[in-house]
């Protein structure tokens, strides 16, 4: 087990005010309300017409590809998706909270001694390429999102044409276990590798999962059920969103919630920083206890 404190973020309505696709709709003159209305109607449409079940979380990808084929999103490529990363409407305090938390433990000599550090991850049902185009990548260790495959259109230009990889609200939990095991960080470790707790890279007790609402209940449950911390965000003044996160708190899904403002001195920033420090203090105590046990001589904890 490595002494990593992992802060894991949802994206839409958690880091940005709205959806990451909003700049795409604006550029192409597509009404976002109409688009999502069409998407929400697709599960019933396909069931009634063909008795085919679809994934409600990711069926929007098919609609995006359909819009590309129909010319409503002409020349929409992965490169173009990445460019929308710079147009995201981040909440106040983003990306500063990433920088603040990454450096929070750097001056602590005991944390340095035990290599206690903070890493950030993003797990989203949105486009991975959009996330890769944001300034957050200066602070993020890894991301999970939906990946799209390109092909040449009639003019020989590359455009998105197929679905390559998807993340939905349930499979976000798979990403949590990949972070836990250290997939991509530890050689030869795969999702099916059988590991002891000590062999896993990130203890669930050292995870903080941050999201905006009921769709993240599976991830909230995995993290909180294994000793980690969970936190929800709601837009300032949004009564309906407030009621949703309050129900999550009452149901024991989350530890805390706050308005979507990560600026220094605001509740969200203070809670996240305090939780990181709390985790770091626990890890220090555990490491010192192990050292005392190895030495065989009782000592006072620092």
N, C-alpha and C positions, 0 to 999 in steps of 0.2 A: 504494500500500500504506500503510495506516495502522498506527501502532504500538500495536495492541491485542493484549494477551495474553488469550486466551480459555480459561477453565476450564469444561469441558463435562461435565456430570454426568448419569449415569443416575439413576433415582429409587428404585425398589423394591430393597431389600436393599443399596443403595448409600448412600442418605441415611437411609432408615428401616429399622428392624429388622422385616422382614416385608414385607407388601404394603399398598399404599395403600388397598385395598378392605377391610382387616380391620375398621375401625370400622363399615363398612356392614353386614357380616355380623353383628357384635355387636349392632347396634341392631335388626336385623330377625330375630334368632334363627336365622340360617342357619349351618349347619355349614360352615366354610370348606373343610375337607378333602373333604367330600362334593361341594361345589360344584366345586372344581378337579378332582376325580376325574371328574365328569360332563364337564367341559370337555375334559379330556385324552382322553376316549373319543370325542368328536365327530368327529375326522377319520376314524377307521376306520368309525364308524357311517355317515357320509354317503357314504364311498367304497363300502362294502359294499352299502348300500341303493340308492344313486343313481349310483354311479360319478362323484361330484362331489369335486373337490379343494378343500380349504379352507386358509386361512392359519392355521397352528397358533399363531402369535403373537397373532392378533387375534380368533379365533373366540370367545373368552370374551365379547366384546361382544354377540354374538348371544344368548348364554346370559343375560347381564344383562337384555337387552330382553325375553327370554322370561319371566324372573322378574317383570318389571314387569307384563307382560300377564296373568300367572297370579296376580297379587296377592301374590306373595312379597316384592316390593319396592314396596309401595303408595306412590304419590305421590312417587316418586323423580325429582326434577327436576335440572336443571343447578344451580339455586340451592342445592338440598340437597346435591349433590355438592361444591359449593364449600365448604359448611359443614364437610365432613369434613376439610378441610385443616387446621383447628385441632386435630384429634384425632390427627394423625400421630405415630407413635412414633419420633421421630428418635434417631439415635445420639448419644452424648455428643459435645459440641463443635459440634453443629449447632443454630442457625445461626451460632455465633460464628466459625467458620472462614471463612464468607462475608464477615463484617465485617472480620476480620483481614486477609484477602488483598486486599480492596478498598482498604484503607488502607495496604497494605504499602509502596507506592512514593510515597505522597503527600508525604513529607518530603524526597524525593530531588530536589534542584534540577535535576540533569541530566535526570532523567525528566520533570520538569515542562517543561523546555525543549523536549524532543523529543516531548512529549505521549504518553509511554509510560504506559499504564493497563491495569488489569485489569477484565475483564468476565466475568460468569457466565451460563451457559446451562444449561437442563435439557432433555434429549431422552429421552422415556419412551414405552413402549408402554402406559402407564396413562392415566388420565383427566386431560386438561388442566385441567378445572375444579377437581379436587381440588388440583392443584399451585397454581392461582391463589388458592386459599383459604389457603395456608400463609404463614407469616411470611417465607419465603425470597424472596417477591416484592419485598421492600424492597431486595434486593441483586441480583436477577436481571434481566438485560437482555432475555431472550426465552425462550420455552419452545416445545417441540414435544411434542404428545401427542394422544391420541385425542379427537375431538370428537363430541358427540351432539346430534341434532336433537330438538326437543320438539314435542309435539302435545297437544291436550286429550283427557283421558280421559272416561269416561262421566259424571263429575261436573263436567266443565268445567274441571278443573285441569290445568295443564301438567305433563307427565311426559316423560321421555326415551322416544323411540319409534323413531328411525332413526339409522343410523351416518352421520356427516357427513364425517369425516376420520380416517384411521388412520396410525399409525406402527408398523412392525414392526422386528425386529432388523436386517433388511437395509436398510430404507428410512431407518434412522437415519443411514446414510451420506449420504443426500440432504440431511438437515438440516445435516450437517457442511459440505457444499459450499455450502449457502445461507448459512451463517455465513461461510465463506471469501469468497464473492462480495459479501456485504453486502446480501443481499436484504432489503428492508424498511428498510434504513438508507441506501442510495444510490439516488437517484431513477432510475427507469426501468430498473434492473437486475433481470433475471429469471433464473430457473434456466437458461434457454437462452442467456443473453447470453454472447458470446465476449469474454473479458477477458484482458489480459496479466497477468502476475504482479504488476506494479506497480499495476494498476488494482483488484486484489482487496483487500477491506477487512481480512481477517485471514489472515496467512500461516499455512499449516499448521505451519510450524516454531514458531509461537507458540501452538499449541494444546496443552492438557493434557486428556486424556480419562480420566474416572474412572468405573469400573463394577465389577460384582461377579463376573463370571464368563464362561463359555464362550459364552453367548448374545450377548455383545458383541464377539465376534471380528471381525465385519465392520468395526465402527467402530474397534476397536483397530488393525486392519490399515491402514485408510485414514490414520489419524493418524500412527501410527508409521512407515509406509512413506513418508510425505512429510516426515519430519523432526521431527514433534511428539513429545510425551511421553505415555506411557500408564501408568496406575496402577490396581491392583485392590484391592478390599476384601473381607475375609472376617470373619464374626462370631467374636468371641472364643470359643475353645474348640471351634469347629466343625471337626473333623478332615477331614470330607469336603470342606467348602468350602476349607479350607487346601490340600488335595491338588489341587483344581481350579485354584486360582490359581498354585500352584507349577508345575503342568504348563504353564500359560500363559507363565510366566516361562521355563521350559526351552525352550519352543517359540519364544521370541523375540517373543511377542505383546505382552508388557508389560515395562516397564522395572523396576517395583518393585511390591511389595504390602505390605499391613500389616493389622493388626486394625482393625476398624471402630470406631475411637475417634479423633475429630478434635480432641480437647482439646489445648490448648497443651502443648508438650513431648512429645507422643506422636508416634510415627513418621509417621503420616499427615499431621499438621499440619506437622511439620518438613520432610518431603519436598516437600509441595506448595509451601510458602513458599520453600524453597530453589530449587525448579525455576523458580518465578516470578522470583526474583532472578537466577537464571542466565540466563533469557531476556532480562530487562531489561538485564543487563550486555552481552549480545551485541548487542542492538538499539542500545545506546548506542555501542558500538564501531563498528558499521556506519554509524550516523548521523555520527559524528565523522570517519570515513574519507571519507564522501561530501562532507562540508564541506571537508576538506582538499583533496580532488580538485578541487572547485569553485574553491577559492582558488588552486590551482596551486602551493602552497608546502608542502613537507613539514613536518609538525609531530609532536611526541610525542603519543601518545594519553593522555588523562587516565585 
